[in-house]
Amino acid sequence: MTEGTLSSRVLMESAEIDRTVARLAHQIVEPEDAQGSLVIAGIRRGGEPLARRLAARIAAITGVTPSLGFLNIDLYRDDARVHGIPESQIPVDVTGRIVVVVDDVLYTGRTVRAALDAITDLGRPAAIRLCVLIDRGRRELPIAADYIGRFVPSVGGNERVTVAIAPQPSPHDEVRIDAHAP
């Protein structure tokens, strides 16, 4: 445990994360309209390795590699953020395509709102869907994920969900909940 931490527990380990990514990939490609027009857009930092894993898993399932890109949402945030994140890289025109925005943790909804603004600045998709590994609940904005790896409603304001995953499955992948002193 780190200094100031009251408790820490592992919520998901590598094998469960890998199974969850496989399930999410199957859910994403299940609708017929997702075939061929799919763009996976990971939110820079937390959503980037998850987006890479989902794209690879989707390619393994369907035999077609989806377009893969990454969003830097700093310009769209309504709060202060750390700068120095690489710019957005979306390799295709999103107009008329199905865009799946990917992030590691959904909490207040503010990050997703910023991602929606970033996507719509790039064009007019046929649909925008949201995929998250962890849904913490407790929204500040009316945003809901279409694909959820795990719902963790008990995480309070003094708790932090930390996702450590690599772009490819790794034995070091894990999701932790750290509770800090108020």
ABEGO torsion letter per residue (X at the ends): XBBGBABBBBABBAAAAAAAAAAAAAAAAABAAABGABBBBBBBEAAAAAAAAAAAAAAAAAGBBBBBBBBBAAAABABBBBBGBBBBBBABBABGBBBBBBBABBBAGAAAAAAAAAAAAAEBBABBBBBBABBAEGBABBBBBABBABBBAABBAABBBBBBBBABBBAABBBBBBBBBX
